[in-house]
Amino acid sequence: MEAGTRIGARDQQTSEEPPSQLCEIPRRRSLLSKRGNVTTKTMLTWEQFLAAGKPDQRWEYVDGEVKFMSPTGTRHGVLVLEIAYGLREWRDRTPGWVCVGADVVFTMSAGELLCPDAAAVRQERYGGGGVPAGPTPFPPDVAFEIRSPGDKASDVERKRYLYYLNKVTQVWVDPETETVEVVSPNRPVRYFGPGETAVVEELAGFGMDLFPLHLHLKRVKDDKS
């Protein structure tokens, strides 16, 4: 993950454009500014967030900085696909949920914009307007995150804390140790290793068998034969 890019004072000018119909995020800035000895933070608009990005990269907005994430490797991509496939199968059996893959932006209560590797949201939270074309204007119910070798420990801990503050159930997948950690706001932390089915209680009936990973890679190879 590259160093964060702080949004500068030049971006603080108020826009006269009407609110975007594609975005549910309020049109307020999200920068860090000093007022006396107090640091205040407002929200970044969806348009500003898009403009701050780089081609072919994912980015998030945390603590007044746009943080770019390094490209993922093949193993990471295989795990994203396995999780997304498991969520789709579960959703087909379980009405009332919306499940999404990577790159979908979720808005935290203080204005941070996070992109989990996959997520599940109770459909009723979207209201009568349905799923928006832009970002989801609230945190997910369950967020799936896959650890990467280049992740900074401080960035991971900050993200975990933001999910905690927003009462998001977190599912952290570590390909190096082949473990799954489920962090729930309402239950003790649970760990699942190779050969174990990772269970997320908030998603009744959902389970994942991700490790040993070589079994999934073998299945991909067999499917191509």
Backbone as numpy.savetxt, mean C-alpha at the origin, in Angstrom:
# Nx Ny Nz CAx CAy CAz Cx Cy Cz
15.14 2.06 -2.20 14.30 3.25 -2.20 15.17 4.48 -2.20
14.93 5.39 -3.12 15.75 6.57 -3.22 15.40 7.57 -2.14
16.29 8.55 -1.98 16.03 9.60 -1.01 14.76 10.34 -1.37
14.03 10.78 -0.35 12.77 11.46 -0.58 12.98 12.84 -1.17
11.99 13.31 -1.90 12.03 14.64 -2.49 11.01 15.50 -1.76
11.49 16.53 -1.06 10.56 17.38 -0.32 9.91 18.37 -1.27
8.61 18.53 -1.14 7.88 19.48 -1.95 8.23 20.88 -1.47
8.69 21.74 -2.39 9.21 23.04 -2.00 8.15 24.10 -1.88
8.60 25.31 -1.46 7.69 26.41 -1.21 7.01 26.87 -2.49
7.66 26.64 -3.65 7.05 27.07 -4.91 5.74 26.37 -5.18
5.52 25.20 -4.56 4.30 24.44 -4.79 3.17 24.89 -3.89
3.37 25.92 -3.08 2.35 26.32 -2.12 1.34 27.31 -2.69
1.47 27.71 -3.97 0.53 28.63 -4.54 -0.82 27.96 -4.71
-1.87 28.67 -4.42 -3.22 28.11 -4.48 -3.69 28.05 -5.92
-4.22 26.93 -6.32 -4.70 26.76 -7.68 -6.13 27.25 -7.77
-6.47 27.86 -8.93 -7.83 28.32 -9.16 -8.64 27.28 -9.92
-8.03 26.13 -10.23 -8.73 25.12 -10.99 -9.82 24.49 -10.14
-10.92 24.03 -10.76 -11.97 23.35 -10.00 -11.49 22.02 -9.51
-12.09 21.48 -8.46 -11.67 20.17 -7.93 -11.77 19.09 -8.99
-10.81 18.18 -8.98 -10.81 17.09 -9.95 -11.95 16.13 -9.67
-12.64 15.68 -10.71 -13.71 14.73 -10.54 -13.19 13.31 -10.43
-11.91 13.12 -10.73 -11.35 11.78 -10.66 -10.74 11.48 -9.31
-10.68 12.45 -8.44 -9.96 12.28 -7.18 -10.82 12.68 -6.01
-10.88 11.83 -5.00 -11.67 12.12 -3.82 -10.88 12.87 -2.76
-9.56 13.09 -3.01 -8.74 13.75 -2.01 -9.04 15.24 -2.00
-9.25 15.87 -0.84 -9.47 17.31 -0.79 -8.31 18.04 -1.43
-8.59 19.15 -2.10 -7.54 19.90 -2.79 -6.82 20.79 -1.80
-6.06 20.20 -0.93 -5.20 20.92 0.00 -3.78 20.48 -0.19
-2.82 21.30 0.17 -1.42 20.97 0.02 -0.99 20.00 1.12
0.05 19.28 0.83 0.66 18.49 1.88 2.14 18.76 1.87
2.54 19.82 2.53 3.93 20.18 2.67 4.20 20.41 4.14
5.47 20.41 4.48 5.84 20.76 5.84 6.24 22.22 5.84
5.66 23.01 6.71 5.99 24.42 6.77 6.16 24.84 8.22
7.02 25.82 8.43 7.32 26.31 9.77 6.47 27.54 10.08
5.81 27.50 11.22 5.11 28.66 11.74 5.60 28.87 13.16
6.55 29.79 13.29 7.20 29.93 14.59 8.05 28.71 14.83
7.82 28.02 15.95 8.55 26.80 16.28 7.71 25.56 16.03
6.55 25.74 15.36 5.64 24.62 15.16 5.67 24.21 13.69
5.85 22.91 13.44 5.81 22.38 12.08 4.40 21.88 11.79
3.80 22.38 10.72 2.45 21.97 10.35 2.49 21.23 9.03
1.50 20.40 8.79 1.44 19.63 7.55 0.02 19.65 7.01
-0.13 19.94 5.74 -1.42 19.86 5.09 -1.35 18.74 4.06
-2.36 18.65 3.20 -2.44 17.51 2.29 -1.99 17.87 0.88
-1.43 16.89 0.19 -1.00 17.03 -1.20 -2.18 16.69 -2.10
-2.38 17.44 -3.16 -3.44 17.09 -4.10 -3.01 15.90 -4.95
-3.99 15.23 -5.53 -3.71 14.10 -6.40 -2.88 14.54 -7.61
-3.19 15.72 -8.16 -2.45 16.22 -9.31 -0.99 16.49 -8.95
-0.76 17.06 -7.77 0.61 17.31 -7.33 1.36 15.99 -7.13
0.68 15.02 -6.59 1.30 13.73 -6.35 1.72 13.09 -7.67
0.85 13.13 -8.67 1.18 12.57 -9.98 2.33 13.33 -10.63
2.31 14.65 -10.51 3.35 15.46 -11.13 4.72 15.25 -10.50
4.74 14.82 -9.24 6.01 14.64 -8.53 6.69 13.32 -8.88
6.01 12.45 -9.62 6.55 11.12 -9.88 7.55 11.07 -11.02
8.09 9.87 -11.21 9.03 9.60 -12.30 8.50 8.44 -13.13
8.78 8.42 -14.44 8.31 7.32 -15.29 8.83 5.97 -14.80
7.96 4.98 -14.88 8.33 3.59 -14.58 8.77 3.38 -13.14
8.34 4.23 -12.23 8.64 4.04 -10.81 7.39 4.22 -9.98
7.39 3.56 -8.83 6.33 3.77 -7.85 6.83 4.78 -6.84
5.91 5.54 -6.29 6.31 6.50 -5.27 5.18 6.66 -4.26
5.54 7.11 -3.08 4.60 7.35 -2.00 4.86 8.72 -1.41
3.96 9.17 -0.56 4.12 10.49 0.06 4.03 10.33 1.57
5.15 10.55 2.24 5.24 10.33 3.68 6.01 11.48 4.32
5.45 12.04 5.38 6.13 13.09 6.15 6.61 14.25 5.29
5.77 14.68 4.35 6.13 15.82 3.54 7.12 15.54 2.44
7.43 14.27 2.16 8.39 13.92 1.12 7.79 12.89 0.17
8.10 13.07 -1.11 7.80 12.04 -2.10 8.94 11.04 -2.07
8.63 9.78 -1.80 9.65 8.75 -1.68 9.51 7.77 -2.84
10.58 7.63 -3.61 10.58 6.72 -4.75 11.05 5.34 -4.32
10.41 4.33 -4.85 10.74 2.96 -4.53 11.47 2.32 -5.70
12.54 1.61 -5.40 13.34 0.99 -6.45 12.52 -0.09 -7.16
12.85 -0.39 -8.44 12.12 -1.43 -9.16 12.21 -2.76 -8.43
11.17 -3.58 -8.57 11.13 -4.86 -7.88 11.80 -5.95 -8.72
12.25 -7.01 -8.04 12.86 -8.14 -8.72 11.83 -9.18 -9.10
12.30 -10.23 -9.75 11.40 -11.27 -10.24 10.71 -12.00 -9.09
11.45 -12.31 -8.04 10.86 -13.01 -6.90 9.73 -12.19 -6.28
9.97 -10.89 -6.16 8.95 -9.99 -5.64 7.70 -10.04 -6.53
7.92 -10.01 -7.85 6.80 -10.04 -8.78 6.00 -11.33 -8.70
6.69 -12.45 -8.51 5.99 -13.74 -8.35 5.09 -13.70 -7.12
5.60 -13.16 -6.03 4.81 -13.09 -4.80 3.60 -12.16 -4.95
3.79 -11.03 -5.64 2.66 -10.13 -5.89 1.56 -10.86 -6.64
1.95 -11.63 -7.65 0.97 -12.37 -8.45 0.25 -13.42 -7.60
1.01 -14.14 -6.76 0.39 -15.18 -5.93 -0.61 -14.57 -4.95
-0.25 -13.44 -4.35 -1.17 -12.79 -3.41 -2.41 -12.30 -4.14
-2.21 -11.64 -5.29 -3.35 -11.13 -6.05 -4.27 -12.27 -6.49
-3.67 -13.38 -6.91 -4.48 -14.53 -7.33 -5.28 -15.09 -6.16
-4.64 -15.19 -4.99 -5.34 -15.68 -3.81 -6.47 -14.76 -3.39
-6.24 -13.45 -3.47 -7.29 -12.49 -3.12 -8.46 -12.56 -4.09
-8.15 -12.75 -5.37 -9.24 -12.83 -6.34 -10.10 -14.06 -6.09
-9.46 -15.19 -5.86 -10.23 -16.41 -5.58 -11.08 -16.24 -4.33
-10.50 -15.63 -3.29 -11.24 -15.40 -2.05 -12.39 -14.44 -2.27
-12.16 -13.36 -3.01 -13.22 -12.37 -3.27 -14.40 -12.99 -4.01
-14.10 -13.90 -4.95 -15.18 -14.55 -5.70 -16.07 -15.38 -4.78
-15.52 -15.84 -3.66 -16.30 -16.62 -2.71 -16.90 -15.75 -1.62
-16.44 -14.49 -1.54 -16.82 -13.65 -0.40 -17.33 -12.31 -0.91
-18.64 -12.16 -1.07 -19.18 -10.88 -1.56 -18.92 -9.74 -0.56
-18.91 -8.54 -1.09 -18.81 -7.37 -0.22 -17.41 -6.83 -0.03
-16.44 -7.32 -0.83 -15.07 -6.84 -0.69 -14.53 -6.39 -2.05
-13.64 -5.41 -2.00 -12.90 -4.97 -3.18 -11.43 -5.29 -2.93
-10.82 -6.03 -3.84 -9.40 -6.39 -3.70 -8.61 -5.79 -4.87
-7.46 -5.22 -4.57 -6.66 -4.56 -5.60 -5.22 -5.05 -5.52
-4.52 -4.90 -6.65 -3.11 -5.26 -6.70 -2.22 -4.05 -6.45
-0.98 -4.15 -6.88 0.01 -3.11 -6.61 -0.32 -1.80 -7.33
0.26 -0.71 -6.81 0.23 0.63 -7.40 -1.05 1.41 -7.12
-2.00 0.85 -6.39 -3.18 1.63 -6.00 -2.84 2.49 -4.79
-3.19 3.76 -4.87 -2.85 4.71 -3.81 -3.98 4.77 -2.78
-3.60 4.68 -1.51 -4.55 4.82 -0.40 -4.15 6.02 0.44
-5.15 6.75 0.93 -4.92 7.98 1.67 -5.05 7.72 3.17
-3.99 8.02 3.91 -4.04 7.87 5.36 -4.72 9.10 5.98
-5.07 8.99 7.24 -5.86 10.04 7.89 -5.14 11.38 7.95
-3.81 11.38 8.00 -3.05 12.63 8.07 -2.56 13.10 6.70
-3.01 12.43 5.63 -2.66 12.88 4.28 -1.56 12.10 3.60
-0.92 11.14 4.28 0.10 10.33 3.62 -0.56 9.48 2.52
0.19 9.24 1.46 -0.30 8.45 0.33 0.58 7.21 0.20
-0.01 6.04 0.43 0.75 4.79 0.44 0.25 3.85 -0.64
1.17 3.05 -1.17 0.86 2.09 -2.24 1.26 0.68 -1.80
0.40 -0.05 -1.13 0.76 -1.43 -0.76 0.87 -2.32 -2.00
1.44 -3.50 -1.82 1.57 -4.44 -2.93 0.24 -5.08 -3.28
-0.68 -5.11 -2.35 -2.05 -5.57 -2.57 -2.86 -5.10 -1.37
-4.18 -5.08 -1.53 -5.01 -4.60 -0.42 -6.43 -5.12 -0.57
-7.15 -5.13 0.54 -8.56 -5.51 0.56 -9.34 -4.45 1.32
-10.50 -4.08 0.77 -11.33 -3.03 1.35 -12.78 -3.50 1.35
-13.49 -3.26 2.45 -14.92 -3.55 2.49 -15.63 -2.64 1.48
-16.41 -3.23 0.61 -17.02 -2.48 -0.49 -17.91 -1.35 0.00
-18.57 -1.54 1.13 -19.48 -0.52 1.64 -18.79 0.79 1.97
-17.48 0.75 2.19 -16.76 1.97 2.54 -16.67 2.93 1.35
-16.81 2.44 0.13 -16.77 3.30 -1.04 -18.09 4.06 -1.25
-19.15 3.62 -0.60 -20.41 4.33 -0.71 -21.08 4.14 -2.06
-22.09 4.99 -2.31 -22.89 4.85 -3.52 -22.15 5.17 -4.79
-21.07 5.94 -4.68 -20.32 6.29 -5.87 -19.47 5.17 -6.43
-19.30 4.10 -5.67 -18.51 2.97 -6.13 -17.01 3.24 -6.07
-16.25 2.37 -6.70 -14.80 2.48 -6.69 -14.36 3.68 -7.53
-13.54 4.58 -6.98 -13.15 5.78 -7.72 -12.13 5.48 -8.81
-12.08 6.36 -9.81 -11.06 6.23 -10.85 -9.69 6.64 -10.34
-9.65 7.55 -9.37 -8.40 8.00 -8.78 -8.05 7.20 -7.54
-7.35 7.82 -6.61 -6.92 7.11 -5.40 -8.09 6.79 -4.48
-7.90 5.82 -3.63 -8.89 5.55 -2.58 -8.69 6.57 -1.48
-9.75 7.30 -1.08 -9.58 8.43 -0.16 -9.55 8.03 1.31
-9.19 6.79 1.61 -9.10 6.33 2.99 -8.15 5.12 3.04
-7.74 4.69 4.23 -6.83 3.54 4.33 -7.54 2.23 3.99
-6.81 1.22 3.56 -7.42 -0.09 3.31 -7.74 -0.79 4.63
-8.57 -1.81 4.55 -8.81 -2.65 5.74 -7.60 -3.55 5.98
-7.07 -4.11 4.89 -5.91 -5.00 4.98 -4.91 -4.60 3.89
-3.65 -4.44 4.28 -2.59 -4.09 3.34 -1.55 -5.20 3.31
-1.14 -5.61 2.12 -0.10 -6.62 1.94 1.17 -5.91 1.45
2.26 -6.17 2.14 3.55 -5.55 1.80 4.61 -6.63 1.68
5.38 -6.60 0.60 6.46 -7.55 0.39 7.78 -6.83 0.62
8.59 -7.35 1.52 9.88 -6.74 1.81 10.84 -6.91 0.63
11.65 -5.88 0.40 12.67 -5.92 -0.63 14.04 -5.71 0.00
15.10 -6.28 -0.58 16.44 -6.13 0.01 16.87 -4.67 0.16
16.39 -3.79 -0.72 16.79 -2.39 -0.66 15.98 -1.53 0.30
15.00 -2.12 0.99 14.18 -1.34 1.91 15.01 -0.83 3.08
14.85 0.44 3.40 15.49 0.99 4.59 14.65 0.65 5.82
15.32 0.22 6.89 14.60 -0.17 8.10 13.75 0.98 8.62
14.26 2.20 8.54 13.50 3.36 9.05 12.24 3.59 8.23
12.32 3.38 6.91 11.14 3.56 6.06 10.09 2.50 6.35
10.54 1.26 6.54 9.61 0.17 6.85 8.91 0.42 8.19
9.68 0.82 9.19 9.09 1.07 10.51 8.11 2.23 10.46
8.42 3.26 9.68 7.50 4.39 9.56 6.20 3.96 8.91
6.31 3.12 7.88 5.11 2.64 7.19 4.27 1.76 8.10
4.93 0.91 8.87 4.22 0.07 9.82 3.46 0.93 10.83
4.12 2.00 11.28 3.49 2.88 12.27 2.29 3.61 11.67
2.39 4.04 10.42 1.26 4.71 9.77 0.08 3.76 9.63
0.34 2.53 9.24 -0.75 1.54 9.18 -1.36 1.33 10.57
-0.50 1.26 11.57 -0.98 1.09 12.95 -1.90 2.24 13.36
-1.48 3.47 13.09 -2.28 4.64 13.45 -3.63 4.63 12.74
-3.67 4.06 11.54 -4.90 4.05 10.75 -5.68 2.75 10.90
-5.28 1.93 11.87 -5.99 0.68 12.20 -6.11 -0.27 10.99
-5.03 -0.33 10.23 -4.97 -1.23 9.07 -4.33 -2.55 9.49
-4.95 -3.66 9.11 -4.31 -4.96 9.31 -3.18 -5.10 8.30
-1.97 -5.40 8.78 -0.79 -5.44 7.93 -0.34 -6.89 7.73
-0.05 -7.23 6.49 0.50 -8.55 6.17 1.86 -8.31 5.51
2.93 -8.59 6.25 4.29 -8.37 5.77 4.90 -9.69 5.32
5.31 -9.74 4.06 5.88 -10.95 3.47 7.37 -10.73 3.27
8.19 -11.61 3.83 9.65 -11.49 3.72 10.20 -12.66 2.90
10.56 -12.42 1.64 11.08 -13.51 0.80 12.40 -14.08 1.29
13.22 -13.27 1.97 14.52 -13.74 2.43 14.38 -14.81 3.51
13.50 -14.59 4.46 13.30 -15.55 5.55 12.12 -16.48 5.28
11.40 -16.25 4.18 10.22 -17.03 3.82 9.22 -17.08 4.99
8.91 -15.90 5.50 7.95 -15.78 6.59 6.88 -14.75 6.23
5.72 -14.91 6.84 4.62 -13.97 6.71 4.25 -13.50 8.11
4.21 -12.20 8.30 3.85 -11.60 9.59 2.51 -10.89 9.44
1.55 -11.23 10.27 0.23 -10.60 10.24 0.08 -9.75 11.49
-0.05 -8.43 11.29 -0.16 -7.47 12.39 -1.58 -6.92 12.37
-2.36 -7.26 13.37 -3.76 -6.85 13.43 -3.97 -5.84 14.55
-4.86 -4.85 14.36 -5.16 -3.91 15.43 -5.88 -4.57 16.61
-6.46 -5.75 16.38 -7.32 -6.37 17.39 -6.80 -7.69 17.93
-5.67 -8.19 17.40 -5.18 -9.51 17.79 -3.66 -9.48 17.93
-3.12 -10.46 18.64 -1.65 -10.53 18.73 -1.03 -10.78 17.36
0.22 -10.39 17.21 0.96 -10.61 15.95 1.12 -12.11 15.73
0.96 -12.54 14.49 1.12 -13.95 14.16 2.17 -14.10 13.06
2.95 -15.18 13.13 3.99 -15.46 12.14 3.73 -16.82 11.50
3.99 -16.91 10.21 3.81 -18.15 9.47 5.06 -18.41 8.64
5.55 -19.64 8.70 6.77 -20.01 8.00 6.49 -20.92 6.82
7.55 -21.47 6.20 7.40 -22.37 5.06 6.50 -23.55 5.39
5.60 -23.88 4.48 4.70 -25.00 4.67 3.47 -24.68 5.49
3.38 -23.46 6.02 2.22 -23.07 6.82 1.31 -22.15 6.02
0.00 -22.29 6.24 -0.96 -21.42 5.58 -1.13 -20.15 6.40
-0.77 -19.02 5.80 -0.91 -17.74 6.49 -2.38 -17.34 6.49
-2.90 -17.07 7.68 -4.31 -16.75 7.86 -4.45 -15.29 8.29
-5.41 -14.61 7.69 -5.73 -13.23 8.07 -7.17 -13.24 8.60
-7.33 -13.14 9.90 -8.65 -13.30 10.51 -9.66 -12.28 10.00
-9.18 -11.08 9.66 -10.10 -10.06 9.17 -10.71 -10.41 7.81
-10.07 -11.34 7.10 -10.59 -11.82 5.82 -11.04 -13.26 6.03
-12.25 -13.42 6.50 -12.75 -14.74 6.89 -12.67 -15.72 5.73
-11.97 -16.84 5.96 -11.84 -17.87 4.95 -10.66 -17.69 4.02
-9.88 -16.64 4.22 -8.73 -16.39 3.34 -7.47 -17.02 3.93
-6.66 -17.64 3.07 -5.38 -18.21 3.50 -4.41 -18.22 2.33
-3.10 -18.11 2.64 -2.06 -18.09 1.61 -1.00 -19.13 1.93
-0.60 -19.89 0.92 0.54 -20.79 1.02 1.62 -20.25 0.09
2.47 -19.34 0.59 3.45 -18.67 -0.25 4.80 -19.38 -0.27
5.15 -20.04 0.80 6.48 -20.62 0.91 6.38 -22.12 1.20
7.35 -22.94 0.76 8.57 -22.56 0.03 8.26 -21.98 -1.35
8.92 -20.88 -1.69 8.65 -20.18 -2.93 9.00 -21.01 -4.15
9.97 -21.93 -4.02 10.39 -22.69 -5.20 9.25 -23.55 -5.74
8.25 -23.89 -4.91 7.11 -24.66 -5.39 6.29 -23.84 -6.38
6.14 -22.53 -6.11 5.41 -21.67 -7.03 6.19 -21.47 -8.33
7.49 -21.32 -8.20 8.32 -21.17 -9.40 8.26 -22.43 -10.26
8.24 -23.60 -9.61 8.14 -24.84 -10.33 6.80 -24.93 -11.05
5.72 -24.46 -10.40 4.41 -24.51 -11.01 4.35 -23.61 -12.25
4.98 -22.44 -12.16 5.05 -21.55 -13.32 5.77 -22.24 -14.47
6.89 -22.92 -14.17 7.66 -23.63 -15.18 6.83 -24.75 -15.79
6.10 -25.52 -14.94 5.28 -26.63 -15.44 4.16 -26.12 -16.32
3.58 -24.97 -15.97 2.48 -24.41 -16.77 2.94 -24.04 -18.16
4.23 -23.70 -18.29 4.76 -23.31 -19.60 5.15 -24.52 -20.44
5.24 -25.67 -19.80 5.67 -26.88 -20.53 4.58 -27.37 -21.48
